[in-house]
Amino acid sequence: MAGKEELSYSEAIAAAGDAFHRFPLIKIQGGYWEEREKRNILYIFYEDMKENPQREVERIMRYLDLSLADDVISRIVELTSFKTMKENPMANYSFILKPVFDQSISPFMRKGVVGDWTNHFSPAQTQLFDEDYKRKMKDADIPFRTDI
């Protein structure tokens, strides 16, 4: 950060204040989650993929109305594993020049561990997130897991 000091997790959360959201990319209430059955939308959760990648690949195949041989599905599972993708420059973005995306500051792919974020937050920060989640997600029945 040119001319700026790097912030710790605690400092970044405090600085973000109300602008910090758990799910900044999807509008949940009145959005796609409620329309998932009517509009044929498939949601895939990282925790489910980590728990049973074969099952989730097969779910995707059914959703797309595709059928592949078991060995092909096994290869898909292998090639889309976190370990394999972390080593793939096209998946981990390591091909992007350092001035554009400096992965020494924050790698695109970290550990691939479900719920690891809980190891970086204080009890007060976790409580803040839990309260924010309950408030913003009160009308949605989206499953939320921090472990598998």
Phi, psi and chi 1 to 4 in degrees:
 res  aa     phi    psi   chi1   chi2   chi3   chi4
   1 MET       -  105.9  -64.3  170.6   48.6      -
   2 ALA   -62.5  118.7      -      -      -      -
   3 GLY    74.7    2.8      -      -      -      -
   4 LYS  -124.4  147.1  -68.2 -172.7  179.5 -179.6
   5 GLU   -81.4  140.2 -176.7  178.6  -41.0      -
   6 GLU   -69.5  143.3  -75.7 -170.7   42.9      -
   7 LEU  -100.2  147.5  -58.2  175.8      -      -
   8 SER   -75.2  171.4   68.1      -      -      -
   9 TYR   -55.5  -47.8  -82.9  117.0      -      -
  10 SER   -59.6  -45.7  -63.8      -      -      -
  11 GLU   -65.5  -39.9  -67.0  166.1  -28.2      -
  12 ALA   -65.7  -41.7      -      -      -      -
  13 ILE   -63.9  -45.3  -69.7  168.1      -      -
  14 ALA   -63.7  -40.4      -      -      -      -
  15 ALA   -68.5  -33.5      -      -      -      -
  16 ALA   -72.5  -32.3      -      -      -      -
  17 GLY    53.4 -131.2      -      -      -      -
  18 ASP   -70.5  -12.7  -70.3  -22.5      -      -
  19 ALA   -77.7  -13.4      -      -      -      -
  20 PHE   -83.7  125.0 -168.8   84.7      -      -
  21 HIS  -127.8  145.7  -60.0  -73.0      -      -
  22 ARG   -68.7  -40.3 -147.8 -178.9  -93.8 -112.0
  23 PHE  -123.4   75.4  -61.4  101.0      -      -
  24 PRO   -74.4  -14.7   27.2  -33.9      -      -
  25 LEU   -98.3  -11.5  -59.5  178.0      -      -
  26 ILE  -128.0  135.6   34.5  178.2      -      -
  27 LYS   -87.3  113.2 -176.9  175.6 -177.3  -29.8
  28 ILE   -83.5  -59.7  -59.0  -63.9      -      -
  29 GLN   -67.9  126.5  -64.0  173.3  -19.3      -
  30 GLY    69.9   14.9      -      -      -      -
  31 GLY  -112.9 -148.3      -      -      -      -
  32 TYR   -65.3  -30.5  -67.6  108.8      -      -
  33 TRP   -59.6  -46.2 -179.3 -105.6      -      -
  34 GLU   -69.2  -24.4  -76.7  125.9    1.1      -
  35 GLU   -92.3    0.8  -63.7  -67.4  -42.3      -
  36 ARG   -57.3  -36.7   69.2 -170.0  180.0  -78.6
  37 GLU   -80.8  -40.7  -62.3  -58.9  -34.7      -
  38 LYS   -69.1  -33.5  -66.2 -177.5 -115.8  173.2
  39 ARG  -108.5   10.4  -62.9 -175.7 -173.2 -108.4
  40 ASN    57.9   55.7 -164.6   23.1      -      -
  41 ILE  -106.1  131.0  -61.6  169.0      -      -
  42 LEU  -102.4  123.9  176.4   66.6      -      -
  43 TYR  -100.7  135.4  -84.5   85.7      -      -
  44 ILE  -124.2  130.8  -58.9  167.3      -      -
  45 PHE  -107.5  137.7  -64.7   94.4      -      -
  46 TYR   -55.9  -42.4 -177.4   72.7      -      -
  47 GLU   -60.1  -39.6  -63.7   81.2    4.1      -
  48 ASP   -67.1  -38.8  -64.1  -24.2      -      -
  49 MET   -67.2  -38.0  -69.1  180.0   65.1      -
  50 LYS   -70.2  -37.5  -72.2  -67.7  -73.3 -171.0
  51 GLU   -68.0  -43.2 -179.1  178.7   61.6      -
  52 ASN  -153.6   81.4 -169.9  -28.0      -      -
  53 PRO   -61.8  -36.1   13.4  -20.7      -      -
  54 GLN   -59.7  -47.8  176.3   92.7   19.3      -
  55 ARG   -59.5  -42.2  176.8 -168.0   65.3 -147.3
  56 GLU   -71.1  -36.8  -65.0  -54.4  -57.6      -
  57 VAL   -64.0  -41.5  168.6      -      -      -
  58 GLU   -64.6  -36.6  -70.9  170.0   -5.7      -
  59 ARG   -60.5  -43.9 -103.4 -176.6   82.9 -135.1
  60 ILE   -63.0  -42.3  -65.1  165.9      -      -
  61 MET   -61.0  -44.4  -59.7  -59.0  -66.9      -
  62 ARG   -63.4  -42.1  -77.3 -169.3  -55.6  -83.1
  63 TYR   -59.4  -40.9  176.0   77.7      -      -
  64 LEU   -84.6   -0.8  -63.2  172.2      -      -
  65 ASP    57.0   46.7 -163.4   25.8      -      -
  66 LEU  -116.4  155.5  -63.9  173.8      -      -
  67 SER  -134.7  128.0  179.1      -      -      -
  68 LEU  -131.9  157.6  -66.1  172.8      -      -
  69 ALA   -65.0  152.1      -      -      -      -
  70 ASP   -56.3  -38.5  -71.3  -17.0      -      -
  71 ASP   -66.8  -32.1   63.3  -40.9      -      -
  72 VAL   -70.8  -42.1  174.6      -      -      -
  73 ILE   -63.3  -40.8  -68.8  175.3      -      -
  74 SER   -61.7  -38.6  -65.9      -      -      -
  75 ARG   -67.1  -39.7 -175.7   76.2  172.7  132.0
  76 ILE   -60.6  -45.6  -68.4  169.3      -      -
  77 VAL   -58.5  -44.7  168.5      -      -      -
  78 GLU   -63.3  -48.4  176.1 -171.4  -24.9      -
  79 LEU   -71.1  -21.0  -68.8  172.3      -      -
  80 THR  -103.3   11.2   58.1      -      -      -
  81 SER   -68.8  153.5   71.6      -      -      -
  82 PHE   -58.3  -44.3 -174.2   87.3      -      -
  83 LYS   -58.4  -47.2 -179.6 -178.8 -177.5  -66.5
  84 THR   -67.4  -44.6  -60.2      -      -      -
  85 MET   -67.3  -33.3  -69.7  179.4   68.3      -
  86 LYS   -64.1  -27.3 -172.4  170.3 -176.8  169.7
  87 GLU   -90.5   -5.3  -63.9  168.4    1.5      -
  88 ASN   -97.2  114.1  179.3  -16.1      -      -
  89 PRO   -57.1  -28.9  -22.5   31.9      -      -
  90 MET   -75.6  -20.0  -65.4  -53.8  -70.5      -
  91 ALA   -98.9  -33.3      -      -      -      -
  92 ASN   -95.7   -0.2   68.1   23.2      -      -
  93 TYR    62.8   19.8  -65.0  143.1      -      -
  94 SER   -69.9  -11.7   62.0      -      -      -
  95 PHE   -75.8  -14.1   68.8   91.4      -      -
  96 ILE   -76.7  134.3  -63.2  176.3      -      -
  97 LEU   -59.7  143.6  -61.7  173.9      -      -
  98 LYS   -54.7  -40.5 -169.5  172.7 -177.1  174.1
  99 PRO   -62.2  -23.8  -21.2   30.7      -      -
 100 VAL   -87.7  -44.5  176.2      -      -      -
 101 PHE  -144.1   98.8 -176.7   31.5      -      -
 102 ASP   -87.0   98.9 -172.5  -10.7      -      -
 103 GLN   -74.1  -10.3  -64.8 -147.7   29.3      -
 104 SER   -72.6  -21.7   68.8      -      -      -
 105 ILE   -83.6  -47.3  -65.2  171.3      -      -
 106 SER  -153.8  102.4  178.2      -      -      -
 107 PRO   -65.7  147.1   20.5  -27.3      -      -
 108 PHE   -62.7  -41.5 -179.7   72.4      -      -
 109 MET  -114.9  119.4  -61.6  177.1   79.2      -
 110 ARG   -91.8  -98.2  -68.0 -176.3  -22.4  108.4
 111 LYS  -106.9  -28.4  -62.9  178.8 -173.3  175.1
 112 GLY    75.6   25.4      -      -      -      -
 113 VAL  -102.5  124.2  176.0      -      -      -
 114 VAL   -62.1  129.8  170.3      -      -      -
 115 GLY    77.2    8.4      -      -      -      -
 116 ASP   -60.7  -25.0 -175.5   54.7      -      -
 117 TRP   -57.2  -28.6   64.2  -88.6      -      -
 118 THR   -66.4  -20.2   61.0      -      -      -
 119 ASN   -78.5   -9.7  -63.5  -41.5      -      -
 120 HIS  -109.9    0.4  -60.2  -82.0      -      -
 121 PHE  -115.9  143.7  -69.8   82.0      -      -
 122 SER   -74.2  165.7   69.8      -      -      -
 123 PRO   -57.0  -36.7  -28.7   36.4      -      -
 124 ALA   -66.7  -40.2      -      -      -      -
 125 GLN   -67.2  -40.8  -68.6  165.9  -21.2      -
 126 THR   -60.8  -42.8  -60.9      -      -      -
 127 GLN   -62.0  -42.1 -178.2  179.0   -9.2      -
 128 LEU   -59.2  -46.0  175.1   70.3      -      -
 129 PHE   -65.0  -42.8  -78.6  112.8      -      -
 130 ASP   -61.1  -42.4  -71.2  -17.1      -      -
 131 GLU   -65.6  -42.4  -70.2  167.3   -0.5      -
 132 ASP   -62.6  -43.0 -175.4   52.4      -      -
 133 TYR   -61.4  -48.8 -177.9   83.8      -      -
 134 LYS   -59.1  -41.9  -75.4  177.5 -171.1  170.5
 135 ARG   -66.7  -46.9 -175.2  175.3   59.7 -105.5
 136 LYS   -79.2  -23.9  -69.8 -178.2  176.9  153.7
 137 MET  -110.0   13.4  -57.4  -61.4  -74.0      -
 138 LYS   -58.9  -28.0   67.6 -178.5 -177.9  -34.0
 139 ASP  -100.9    5.3  -63.4  -35.1      -      -
 140 ALA  -115.6  146.3      -      -      -      -
 141 ASP  -108.2   38.5   62.3  -14.3      -      -
 142 ILE   -73.9  127.6  -62.0  174.8      -      -
 143 PRO   -68.6  135.1   22.0  -28.4      -      -
 144 PHE  -128.8  119.1  179.9   67.5      -      -
 145 ARG  -125.3  143.6  -57.0 -174.1  -41.0  171.0
 146 THR  -110.5    0.0   57.7      -      -      -
 147 ASP  -152.6  167.3   58.8   13.3      -      -
 148 ILE  -129.3      -   52.1  173.3      -      -
